[in-house]
Amino acid sequence: MYITMPIPPRVVMTEMYIYIYIYIYPCVLNCIECALALYEMWSNYPFLFGKGGCYFKTFLFETVCFASILNVTALSVERYIAVVHPLRAKYVVTRTHAKRVILSVWSVSVLCAIPNTSLHGIFTLPLPKGKGVGAMSTSATCMLVKPRWMYNLIIQITTLLFFLLPMLTISVLYLLIGMQLKHEKMLQVLEVKASLGQDSSSNVRSQQQKTRRQQVTKMLFVLVVMFGICWAPFHTDRLMWSFMDQKSSEHMKIFQVYEYVHVISGVFFYLSSAINPILYNLMSTRFREMFKEVMCHHKWHPVPRKRSLSMTRVTVRSTLSDVPPCNGTVTMEGEDYDMDECQENKTSFS
């Protein structure tokens, strides 16, 4: 028994609003952090913003780092629900839910940024002998001031929680999404074979759906790969620093390698905030339109299609039927969930 049910367009709109806002905020904060990093490159000392400025700089860096990774993970979960559980997405992917997710992501990021921030402060060199007692104000530097072992422990824990686990989660979710799309493709082939000679337009739609699914699979693969490429150098850099023994005779050799890793990790850290919006912009027309609406405050009206109301198919297995079921899902255009695949609003019983 095949039951065709409508899915409200607000599900797609909510998804796109999540994409826009999740990527705008980290990019803006990254611009601020990048400005501070550039200033520190040109004038490493003295650090002119004092202890409070040092805390703010470290806190902002850690928060943006954690929020960016959690945002990508949250989007992957939303995408998984919309593809594998489309009916649940109707109730889960809402504006209210999106606001809660975004608030939770930033709250967790802020809380997890506090420990490392508390380990940093202003370090100054003491005055040379014979020139009094105190510190050289011109040597003030924002750096680690607490015991090194505390920093090493925090770095190792955050690498596990904010890179390895998210990467594993995203990979599993996209694997399930890919399996779902493959399953849908196989069922679609069976339907096309069964309808040969009956309706030539169905074959055209089938080919269009096949192309769209290939685009989706390609984009999901690219996103996972770029996520790993952008963040692997950053966490490798931190882990190398946390495990580096400065008293070892091999320290200088390792440090020479670390210098290159440090530069590469910095480049990819800032690239990570820009690469996903670029990918979405290149591969999704809907993302471009929604971005214009958010930035220019223009109401977006979807381009009318020749086909009828957006639909999704829900399949119920009949115990009296030998016809193989079609597991319902929302098909996607590019990275979007295109729900225009069913031409007629109908219910068919086998």
Backbone hydrogen bonds in HBPLUS format (Angstrom, degrees):
<---DONOR---> <-ACCEPTOR-->    atom                        ^
c    i                          cat <-CA-CA->   ^        H-A-AA   ^      H-
h    n   atom  resd res      DA  || num        DHA   H-A  angle D-A-AA Bond
n    s   type  num  typ     dist DA aas  dist angle  dist       angle   num
A0316-VAL N   A0001-MET O   3.07 MM 315  5.39 165.8  2.09 178.3 177.1     1
A0002-TYR N   A0348-SER O   2.86 MM 346  5.26 158.3  1.91 164.9 171.4     2
A0348-SER N   A0002-TYR O   3.04 MM 346  5.26 148.4  2.14 151.5 158.9     3
A0003-ILE N   A0314-VAL O   3.05 MM 311  5.39 163.2  2.08 177.4 174.3     4
A0314-VAL N   A0003-ILE O   2.96 MM 311  5.39 167.6  1.97 161.7 163.2     5
A0005-MET N   A0312-THR O   3.09 MM 307  5.79 154.6  2.16 174.1 175.2     6
A0312-THR N   A0005-MET O   3.08 MM 307  5.79 160.4  2.12 159.0 164.2     7
A0011-VAL N   A0008-PRO O   3.27 MM   3  6.13 165.7  2.29 121.6 124.2     8
A0012-VAL N   A0009-PRO O   3.07 MM   3  5.47 118.5  2.46 107.6 120.3     9
A0013-MET N   A0009-PRO O   3.06 MM   4  6.37 164.5  2.09 152.8 157.6    10
A0014-THR N   A0010-ARG O   2.76 MM   4  5.80 159.3  1.80 144.2 149.5    11
A0015-GLU N   A0011-VAL O   3.09 MM   4  6.30 160.1  2.13 144.3 149.6    12
A0016-MET N   A0012-VAL O   3.05 MM   4  6.34 158.7  2.10 150.6 155.8    13
A0017-TYR N   A0013-MET O   2.92 MM   4  6.21 155.5  1.98 151.0 157.9    14
A0018-ILE N   A0014-THR O   2.95 MM   4  6.18 156.4  2.00 151.5 157.9    15
A0019-TYR N   A0015-GLU O   3.04 MM   4  6.37 159.5  2.08 148.4 153.6    16
A0020-ILE N   A0016-MET O   3.00 MM   4  6.28 164.8  2.03 151.9 154.8    17
A0021-TYR N   A0017-TYR O   3.02 MM   4  6.18 171.4  2.03 161.0 159.5    18
A0022-ILE N   A0018-ILE O   2.94 MM   4  5.78 159.2  1.98 151.0 157.5    19
A0023-TYR N   A0019-TYR O   3.25 MM   4  6.29 148.3  2.36 142.9 149.6    20
A0024-ILE N   A0020-ILE O   2.96 MM   4  6.11 140.5  2.12 148.3 160.3    21
A0025-TYR N   A0021-TYR O   3.35 MM   4  6.31 176.5  2.36 149.6 149.0    22
A0028-VAL N   A0024-ILE O   2.98 MM   4  6.24 157.0  2.03 157.3 163.7    23
A0029-LEU N   A0025-TYR O   3.01 MM   4  6.24 171.5  2.01 159.4 161.3    24
A0030-ASN N   A0026-PRO O   2.76 MM   4  5.80 148.7  1.85 142.9 152.6    25
A0031-CYS N   A0027-CYS O   3.02 MM   4  6.23 140.6  2.18 139.0 148.5    26
A0031-CYS N   A0028-VAL O   3.14 MM   3  5.18 125.3  2.46  94.3 108.0    27
A0032-ILE N   A0028-VAL O   3.28 MM   4  6.71 150.5  2.37 144.3 151.2    28
A0033-GLU N   A0029-LEU O   2.94 MM   4  6.25 165.8  1.96 152.8 156.6    29
A0034-CYS N   A0030-ASN O   2.72 MM   4  5.77 150.8  1.80 143.3 152.1    30
A0035-ALA N   A0031-CYS O   3.01 MM   4  6.19 149.3  2.11 139.9 147.3    31
A0036-LEU N   A0032-ILE O   3.12 MM   4  6.50 154.4  2.19 147.8 154.3    32
A0037-ALA N   A0033-GLU O   2.91 MM   4  6.19 152.7  1.99 145.7 153.8    33
A0038-LEU N   A0034-CYS O   2.86 MM   4  6.10 155.5  1.92 149.7 155.9    34
A0039-TYR N   A0035-ALA O   2.99 MM   4  6.21 156.2  2.05 144.4 151.0    35
A0040-GLU N   A0036-LEU O   2.98 MM   4  6.22 155.3  2.04 145.0 151.6    36
A0041-MET N   A0037-ALA O   2.98 MM   4  6.24 140.9  2.13 141.1 151.8    37
A0042-TRP N   A0038-LEU O   3.15 MM   4  6.46 154.1  2.22 149.4 154.6    38
A0043-SER N   A0039-TYR O   2.84 MM   4  5.97 149.9  1.93 149.8 159.4    39
A0047-PHE N   A0140-ALA O   2.73 MM  93  5.42 141.4  1.88 122.6 135.7    40
A0053-GLY N   A0049-PHE O   3.18 MM   4  4.64 140.5  2.34 132.5 130.6    41
A0054-CYS N   A0050-GLY O   3.05 MM   4  6.31 146.7  2.16 143.8 153.3    42
A0055-TYR N   A0051-LYS O   2.97 MM   4  6.29 158.9  2.02 151.1 156.1    43
A0056-PHE N   A0052-GLY O   2.93 MM   4  6.16 160.6  1.97 148.0 153.6    44
A0057-LYS N   A0053-GLY O   2.93 MM   4  6.05 160.4  1.97 144.9 150.0    45
A0058-THR N   A0054-CYS O   3.09 MM   4  6.28 170.2  2.10 152.1 154.2    46
A0059-PHE N   A0055-TYR O   2.81 MM   4  5.86 162.4  1.84 151.9 158.0    47
A0060-LEU N   A0056-PHE O   2.86 MM   4  5.88 161.7  1.89 149.3 154.0    48
A0061-PHE N   A0057-LYS O   3.15 MM   4  6.28 160.9  2.19 143.7 148.8    49
A0062-GLU N   A0058-THR O   3.02 MM   4  6.23 167.9  2.04 153.9 156.6    50
A0063-THR N   A0059-PHE O   2.92 MM   4  6.01 162.9  1.95 149.8 155.2    51
A0064-VAL N   A0060-LEU O   3.00 MM   4  6.09 170.3  2.01 151.8 154.3    52
A0065-CYS N   A0061-PHE O   3.09 MM   4  6.18 156.0  2.15 143.6 150.8    53
A0066-PHE N   A0062-GLU O   3.00 MM   4  6.24 168.5  2.02 155.7 157.2    54
A0067-ALA N   A0063-THR O   2.85 MM   4  5.93 167.2  1.86 155.0 159.5    55
A0068-SER N   A0064-VAL O   2.97 MM   4  5.90 159.0  2.02 144.2 149.4    56
A0069-ILE N   A0065-CYS O   3.45 MM   4  6.66 162.0  2.48 144.3 148.0    57
A0070-LEU N   A0066-PHE O   2.97 MM   4  6.18 167.0  1.99 155.7 159.8    58
A0071-ASN N   A0067-ALA O   2.80 MM   4  5.82 151.5  1.88 147.2 155.0    59
A0072-VAL N   A0068-SER O   3.21 MM   4  6.42 159.4  2.25 143.1 147.3    60
A0073-THR N   A0069-ILE O   3.07 MM   4  6.33 156.3  2.13 146.0 152.9    61
A0074-ALA N   A0070-LEU O   2.81 MM   4  6.02 157.2  1.86 148.4 154.7    62
A0075-LEU N   A0071-ASN O   2.93 MM   4  6.17 157.0  1.98 149.5 155.4    63
A0076-SER N   A0072-VAL O   3.03 MM   4  6.25 147.5  2.13 140.8 149.6    64
A0077-VAL N   A0073-THR O   3.04 MM   4  6.39 150.9  2.12 147.8 155.2    65
A0078-GLU N   A0074-ALA O   2.97 MM   4  6.27 161.0  2.01 150.0 155.1    66
A0079-ARG N   A0075-LEU O   2.85 MM   4  6.04 156.7  1.91 147.1 153.7    67
A0080-TYR N   A0076-SER O   2.91 MM   4  6.08 153.9  1.97 143.1 150.3    68
A0081-ILE N   A0077-VAL O   2.99 MM   4  6.27 160.4  2.02 152.5 156.8    69
A0082-ALA N   A0078-GLU O   3.00 MM   4  6.23 161.8  2.03 148.9 153.9    70
A0083-VAL N   A0079-ARG O   3.02 MM   4  6.18 145.4  2.14 146.5 154.9    71
A0084-VAL N   A0080-TYR O   2.86 MM   4  5.76 163.9  1.88 154.4 158.6    72
A0085-HIS N   A0081-ILE O   2.87 MM   4  4.87 138.4  2.04 121.4 134.3    73
A0089-ALA N   A0085-HIS O   3.10 MM   4  6.39 146.0  2.22 148.3 158.6    74
A0090-LYS N   A0087-LEU O   3.22 MM   3  5.32 136.5  2.42  96.8 107.7    75
A0091-TYR N   A0088-ARG O   3.02 MM   3  5.56 143.5  2.15 111.4 120.4    76
A0092-VAL N   A0088-ARG O   2.85 MM   4  6.00 149.9  1.94 151.1 161.0    77
A0093-VAL N   A0089-ALA O   2.91 MM   4  5.06 149.9  2.00 123.7 133.6    78
A0094-THR N   A0092-VAL O   2.94 MM   2  5.77 124.4  2.26 111.5  95.3    79
A0098-ALA N   A0094-THR O   2.85 MM   4  6.04 157.1  1.91 149.6 156.5    80
A0099-LYS N   A0095-ARG O   2.94 MM   4  6.22 157.5  1.99 152.4 157.5    81
A0100-ARG N   A0096-THR O   3.06 MM   4  6.34 154.9  2.13 146.7 153.6    82
A0101-VAL N   A0097-HIS O   2.91 MM   4  6.18 157.5  1.96 151.7 157.8    83
A0102-ILE N   A0098-ALA O   2.96 MM   4  6.18 168.7  1.97 153.8 156.4    84
A0103-LEU N   A0099-LYS O   2.90 MM   4  6.02 162.0  1.93 147.0 152.6    85
A0104-SER N   A0100-ARG O   2.84 MM   4  5.98 156.5  1.90 146.2 153.0    86
A0105-VAL N   A0101-VAL O   2.87 MM   4  6.08 160.8  1.90 153.5 158.6    87
A0106-TRP N   A0102-ILE O   3.09 MM   4  6.31 167.4  2.10 152.0 154.3    88
A0107-SER N   A0103-LEU O   2.92 MM   4  6.01 148.3  2.02 143.2 152.8    89
A0108-VAL N   A0104-SER O   2.92 MM   4  6.07 168.1  1.94 153.9 156.4    90
A0109-SER N   A0105-VAL O   3.02 MM   4  6.16 155.7  2.08 142.8 150.3    91
A0110-VAL N   A0106-TRP O   2.94 MM   4  6.04 156.3  2.00 141.7 147.5    92
A0111-LEU N   A0107-SER O   3.04 MM   4  6.26 166.3  2.06 151.7 155.1    93
A0112-CYS N   A0108-VAL O   2.94 MM   4  6.07 161.9  1.97 150.8 155.9    94
A0113-ALA N   A0109-SER O   3.03 MM   4  6.07 125.2  2.34 136.8 149.8    95
A0113-ALA N   A0110-VAL O   3.25 MM   3  5.20 139.7  2.43  94.7 105.9    96
A0114-ILE N   A0111-LEU O   3.34 MM   3  5.57 151.3  2.42 102.6 110.3    97
A0117-THR N   A0113-ALA O   3.23 MM   4  6.28 154.7  2.30 147.0 154.6    98
A0118-SER N   A0114-ILE O   2.94 MM   4  6.12 153.0  2.01 159.6 166.0    99
A0119-LEU N   A0116-ASN O   3.14 MM   3  5.33 148.2  2.25 102.2 111.6   100
A0120-HIS N   A0117-THR O   3.17 MM   3  5.61 163.6  2.19 114.1 119.2   101
A0145-VAL N   A0119-LEU O   2.98 MM  26  6.09 169.3  2.00 156.1 159.5   102
A0146-LYS N   A0119-LEU O   3.26 MM  27  5.10 141.4  2.42 151.0 148.0   103
A0121-GLY N   A0143-MET O   2.94 MM  22  5.78 155.0  2.01 158.7 164.7   104
A0143-MET N   A0121-GLY O   2.99 MM  22  5.78 160.8  2.02 168.0 168.8   105
A0123-PHE N   A0141-THR O   2.81 MM  18  5.23 166.6  1.83 152.4 156.1   106
A0141-THR N   A0123-PHE O   2.89 MM  18  5.23 146.8  2.00 140.5 151.4   107
A0136-MET N   A0125-LEU O   2.72 MM  11  5.61 167.7  1.73 174.9 177.8   108
A0127-LEU N   A0134-GLY O   3.11 MM   7  5.85 156.8  2.16 130.1 130.8   109
A0131-LYS N   A0128-PRO O   3.14 MM   3  5.75 152.6  2.21 140.0 139.6   110
A0139-SER N   A0136-MET O   3.05 MM   3  5.53 164.4  2.07 114.9 119.6   111
A0140-ALA N   A0137-SER O   3.44 MM   3  5.71 167.1  2.46 111.9 112.2   112
A0150-MET N   A0147-PRO O   3.26 MM   3  5.76 136.2  2.47 108.4 118.2   113
A0152-ASN N   A0148-ARG O   2.95 MM   4  6.25 163.6  1.98 157.8 162.5   114
A0153-LEU N   A0149-TRP O   3.03 MM   4  6.15 158.9  2.07 143.3 148.3   115
A0154-ILE N   A0150-MET O   3.09 MM   4  6.32 163.4  2.12 148.9 153.0   116
A0155-ILE N   A0151-TYR O   2.94 MM   4  6.15 163.1  1.97 156.3 160.8   117
A0156-GLN N   A0152-ASN O   3.04 MM   4  6.23 161.4  2.08 148.9 153.5   118
A0157-ILE N   A0153-LEU O   3.04 MM   4  6.24 156.7  2.09 149.0 155.3   119
A0158-THR N   A0154-ILE O   2.91 MM   4  6.06 168.8  1.92 154.4 157.6   120
A0159-THR N   A0155-ILE O   2.95 MM   4  6.03 147.9  2.06 144.0 152.6   121
A0160-LEU N   A0156-GLN O   3.27 MM   4  6.42 151.6  2.36 136.4 142.9   122
A0161-LEU N   A0157-ILE O   2.95 MM   4  6.25 163.9  1.98 153.6 158.1   123
A0162-PHE N   A0158-THR O   2.71 MM   4  5.46 153.2  1.78 142.5 149.8   124
A0164-LEU N   A0159-THR O   3.15 MM   5  6.57 163.6  2.17 158.4 162.9   125
A0165-LEU N   A0160-LEU O   3.07 MM   5  6.13 163.7  2.09 160.6 163.9   126
A0167-MET N   A0163-PHE O   2.85 MM   4  5.79 157.5  1.90 146.3 153.5   127
A0168-LEU N   A0164-LEU O   2.96 MM   4  6.12 154.3  2.03 145.2 152.3   128
A0169-THR N   A0165-LEU O   2.84 MM   4  6.04 161.8  1.88 153.8 159.2   129
A0170-ILE N   A0166-PRO O   2.83 MM   4  6.00 169.4  1.84 155.9 158.1   130
A0171-SER N   A0167-MET O   3.02 MM   4  6.09 158.9  2.07 142.0 148.2   131
A0172-VAL N   A0168-LEU O   3.01 MM   4  6.22 160.1  2.05 149.4 154.3   132
A0173-LEU N   A0169-THR O   2.95 MM   4  6.17 164.0  1.97 153.5 158.2   133
A0174-TYR N   A0170-ILE O   2.94 MM   4  6.10 165.8  1.96 153.1 156.7   134
A0175-LEU N   A0171-SER O   2.93 MM   4  6.05 141.0  2.09 138.7 150.0   135
A0176-LEU N   A0172-VAL O   2.96 MM   4  6.26 155.4  2.03 149.7 155.4   136
A0177-ILE N   A0173-LEU O   2.89 MM   4  6.20 152.5  1.97 145.4 153.9   137
A0178-GLY N   A0174-TYR O   2.85 MM   4  5.98 159.8  1.89 141.9 147.3   138
A0179-MET N   A0175-LEU O   2.93 MM   4  6.18 152.7  2.00 145.1 152.7   139
A0180-GLN N   A0176-LEU O   2.92 MM   4  6.13 152.6  2.00 144.3 151.8   140
A0181-LEU N   A0177-ILE O   2.92 MM   4  6.23 160.4  1.96 153.3 158.2   141
A0182-LYS N   A0178-GLY O   2.91 MM   4  6.11 153.3  1.98 144.6 152.4   142
A0183-HIS N   A0179-MET O   2.88 MM   4  6.05 155.0  1.94 144.7 151.7   143
A0184-GLU N   A0180-GLN O   2.89 MM   4  6.15 158.2  1.94 149.3 155.4   144
A0185-LYS N   A0181-LEU O   2.90 MM   4  6.09 148.1  2.00 140.7 149.8   145
A0186-MET N   A0182-LYS O   3.00 MM   4  6.30 153.8  2.07 148.1 154.0   146
A0187-LEU N   A0183-HIS O   3.08 MM   4  6.36 162.5  2.11 150.9 155.2   147
A0188-GLN N   A0184-GLU O   2.86 MM   4  6.00 147.1  1.97 142.4 152.3   148
A0189-VAL N   A0185-LYS O   2.97 MM   4  6.25 149.7  2.07 145.8 152.8   149
A0190-LEU N   A0186-MET O   3.18 MM   4  6.52 154.4  2.25 145.0 151.2   150
A0191-GLU N   A0187-LEU O   2.99 MM   4  6.29 153.5  2.06 145.4 152.7   151
A0192-VAL N   A0188-GLN O   2.89 MM   4  6.16 155.2  1.95 149.8 156.6   152
A0193-LYS N   A0189-VAL O   2.96 MM   4  6.21 160.4  2.00 150.0 154.8   153
A0194-ALA N   A0190-LEU O   2.99 MM   4  6.18 150.7  2.08 142.5 150.7   154
A0195-SER N   A0191-GLU O   3.01 MM   4  6.19 131.1  2.26 138.7 151.3   155
A0195-SER N   A0192-VAL O   3.13 MM   3  5.10 132.2  2.37  93.7 106.7   156
A0196-LEU N   A0193-LYS O   3.46 MM   3  5.35 170.2  2.47 101.4 103.3   157
A0198-GLN N   A0195-SER O   3.03 MM   3  5.36 160.1  2.07 130.4 132.3   158
A0202-SER N   A0199-ASP O   3.24 MM   3  5.66 141.5  2.40 105.8 114.9   159
A0203-ASN N   A0200-SER O   3.16 MM   3  5.38 129.5  2.43 100.6 112.7   160
A0205-ARG N   A0201-SER O   3.02 MM   4  6.34 161.5  2.06 150.3 154.6   161
A0206-SER N   A0202-SER O   2.85 MM   4  6.02 150.9  1.94 141.9 150.7   162
A0207-GLN N   A0203-ASN O   3.03 MM   4  6.26 153.3  2.10 143.5 149.2   163
A0208-GLN N   A0204-VAL O   3.03 MM   4  6.33 153.9  2.10 147.8 155.2   164
A0209-GLN N   A0205-ARG O   2.89 MM   4  6.14 159.1  1.93 152.6 157.9   165
A0210-LYS N   A0206-SER O   2.97 MM   4  6.19 152.8  2.05 144.5 152.1   166
A0211-THR N   A0207-GLN O   3.07 MM   4  6.32 157.4  2.12 146.0 151.0   167
A0212-ARG N   A0208-GLN O   3.02 MM   4  6.30 158.9  2.06 149.1 155.0   168
A0213-ARG N   A0209-GLN O   2.90 MM   4  6.12 157.7  1.95 151.3 157.0   169
A0214-GLN N   A0210-LYS O   3.06 MM   4  6.29 153.4  2.14 145.8 152.8   170
A0215-GLN N   A0211-THR O   3.06 MM   4  6.37 149.9  2.15 144.6 152.7   171
A0216-VAL N   A0212-ARG O   2.94 MM   4  6.25 154.7  2.01 148.7 155.6   172
A0217-THR N   A0213-ARG O   2.94 MM   4  6.17 170.6  1.95 154.8 156.3   173
A0218-LYS N   A0214-GLN O   3.00 MM   4  6.11 161.2  2.04 145.1 150.5   174
A0219-MET N   A0215-GLN O   2.96 MM   4  6.13 159.3  2.00 148.0 153.5   175
A0220-LEU N   A0216-VAL O   2.91 MM   4  6.13 165.2  1.93 159.4 163.1   176
A0221-PHE N   A0217-THR O   3.04 MM   4  6.17 160.6  2.08 147.2 152.6   177
A0222-VAL N   A0218-LYS O   2.97 MM   4  6.19 158.0  2.02 146.8 153.0   178
A0223-LEU N   A0219-MET O   2.90 MM   4  6.14 158.9  1.94 152.0 157.3   179
A0224-VAL N   A0220-LEU O   3.09 MM   4  6.33 163.3  2.12 151.0 154.6   180
A0225-VAL N   A0221-PHE O   3.02 MM   4  6.21 166.8  2.04 152.6 156.5   181
A0226-MET N   A0222-VAL O   2.88 MM   4  6.01 164.8  1.90 153.1 157.4   182
A0227-PHE N   A0223-LEU O   2.91 MM   4  6.01 152.4  1.99 144.6 152.5   183
A0228-GLY N   A0224-VAL O   3.08 MM   4  6.36 161.9  2.11 150.2 153.9   184
A0229-ILE N   A0225-VAL O   2.87 MM   4  6.10 161.9  1.90 152.4 158.1   185
A0230-CYS N   A0226-MET O   2.90 MM   4  5.89 163.7  1.93 148.2 152.2   186
A0231-TRP N   A0227-PHE O   3.19 MM   4  6.23 157.0  2.25 144.8 150.5   187
A0232-ALA N   A0228-GLY O   2.90 MM   4  5.58 146.8  2.02 144.9 151.9   188
A0235-HIS N   A0231-TRP O   3.16 MM   4  6.40 167.6  2.17 158.0 159.6   189
A0236-THR N   A0232-ALA O   2.88 MM   4  5.95 148.8  1.98 149.4 159.4   190
A0237-ASP N   A0233-PRO O   2.87 MM   4  5.95 154.6  1.93 145.5 151.6   191
A0238-ARG N   A0234-PHE O   3.19 MM   4  6.53 155.8  2.25 142.5 148.2   192
A0239-LEU N   A0235-HIS O   2.91 MM   4  6.02 160.1  1.95 144.5 150.4   193
A0240-MET N   A0236-THR O   2.87 MM   4  5.98 160.1  1.91 149.3 154.8   194
A0241-TRP N   A0237-ASP O   3.14 MM   4  6.35 158.0  2.19 143.5 149.2   195
A0242-SER N   A0238-ARG O   2.94 MM   4  6.16 150.5  2.03 144.6 153.1   196
A0243-PHE N   A0239-LEU O   2.96 MM   4  6.13 146.0  2.07 150.0 157.8   197
A0244-MET N   A0240-MET O   2.98 MM   4  5.85 119.3  2.37 138.6 152.6   198
A0248-SER N   A0245-ASP O   3.15 MM   3  5.51 159.6  2.19 110.3 116.6   199
A0251-HIS N   A0248-SER O   3.18 MM   3  5.26 159.8  2.22 105.3 109.1   200
A0254-ILE N   A0250-GLU O   3.12 MM   4  6.37 166.4  2.14 158.2 162.1   201
A0255-PHE N   A0251-HIS O   2.77 MM   4  5.91 151.5  1.85 148.9 158.4   202
A0256-GLN N   A0252-MET O   3.04 MM   4  6.22 145.4  2.16 141.3 148.5   203
A0258-TYR N   A0254-ILE O   2.84 MM   4  6.10 154.7  1.91 147.6 156.1   204
A0259-GLU N   A0255-PHE O   2.93 MM   4  6.16 145.5  2.05 147.0 153.8   205
A0261-VAL N   A0257-VAL O   3.11 MM   4  6.44 164.3  2.13 152.8 157.5   206
A0262-HIS N   A0258-TYR O   2.77 MM   4  5.91 152.6  1.84 152.3 159.8   207
A0263-VAL N   A0259-GLU O   3.23 MM   4  6.47 155.8  2.29 142.9 147.6   208
A0264-ILE N   A0260-TYR O   3.05 MM   4  6.31 169.2  2.06 155.1 158.0   209
A0265-SER N   A0261-VAL O   2.83 MM   4  5.94 159.5  1.87 149.6 155.7   210
A0266-GLY N   A0262-HIS O   3.12 MM   4  6.28 149.5  2.21 140.8 148.0   211
A0267-VAL N   A0263-VAL O   3.19 MM   4  6.52 157.0  2.25 149.5 154.8   212
A0268-PHE N   A0264-ILE O   3.06 MM   4  6.32 169.9  2.07 157.4 159.5   213
A0269-PHE N   A0265-SER O   2.87 MM   4  5.87 137.6  2.05 138.7 150.4   214
A0270-TYR N   A0266-GLY O   3.40 MM   4  6.65 161.1  2.44 146.9 148.1   215
A0271-LEU N   A0267-VAL O   3.03 MM   4  6.20 147.5  2.14 141.4 151.6   216
A0272-SER N   A0268-PHE O   2.95 MM   4  5.95 141.6  2.10 138.9 145.8   217
A0273-SER N   A0270-TYR O   3.34 MM   3  5.65 141.8  2.49 102.8 111.6   218
A0274-ALA N   A0271-LEU O   3.01 MM   3  5.29 143.4  2.15 106.0 116.8   219
A0275-ILE N   A0271-LEU O   2.92 MM   4  5.94 146.7  2.03 161.7 171.3   220
A0278-ILE N   A0274-ALA O   3.34 MM   4  6.45 154.8  2.41 144.8 152.0   221
A0279-LEU N   A0275-ILE O   2.93 MM   4  6.19 156.3  1.99 150.8 157.3   222
A0280-TYR N   A0276-ASN O   2.92 MM   4  6.17 168.3  1.93 160.9 163.5   223
A0281-ASN N   A0277-PRO O   2.86 MM   4  5.94 154.4  1.92 142.6 150.3   224
A0282-LEU N   A0278-ILE O   2.96 MM   4  6.16 151.2  2.04 147.1 154.2   225
A0283-MET N   A0279-LEU O   3.03 MM   4  6.15 145.1  2.16 146.5 155.7   226
A0284-SER N   A0280-TYR O   2.84 MM   4  5.46 125.3  2.14 148.4 155.2   227
A0289-GLU N   A0285-THR O   3.09 MM   4  6.42 157.3  2.14 151.5 157.6   228
A0290-MET N   A0286-ARG O   2.91 MM   4  6.11 163.3  1.93 154.2 158.6   229
A0291-PHE N   A0287-PHE O   2.87 MM   4  5.98 149.9  1.96 146.3 154.8   230
A0292-LYS N   A0288-ARG O   3.11 MM   4  6.35 152.9  2.19 142.8 149.0   231
A0293-GLU N   A0289-GLU O   3.10 MM   4  6.43 150.6  2.19 141.7 149.9   232
A0294-VAL N   A0290-MET O   2.94 MM   4  6.21 161.6  1.98 151.6 155.5   233
A0295-MET N   A0291-PHE O   2.95 MM   4  6.06 167.3  1.97 152.5 156.1   234
A0296-CYS N   A0292-LYS O   2.79 MM   4  5.53 155.4  1.85 143.2 150.8   235
A0297-HIS N   A0293-GLU O   2.76 MM   4  4.90 121.8  2.10 130.1 137.7   236
A0311-MET N   A0339-MET O   2.65 MM  28  5.42 119.2  2.01 134.6 149.0   237
A0321-SER N   A0318-SER O   3.20 MM   3  5.27 166.4  2.22 106.9 110.4   238
A0338-ASP N   A0331-THR O   2.47 MM   7  5.28  95.7  2.16 111.3 134.7   239
A0333-GLU N   A0336-ASP O   2.64 MM   3  5.02 121.7  1.97 116.7 135.1   240
A0336-ASP N   A0333-GLU O   2.88 MM   3  5.02 142.2  2.02 137.0 129.9   241
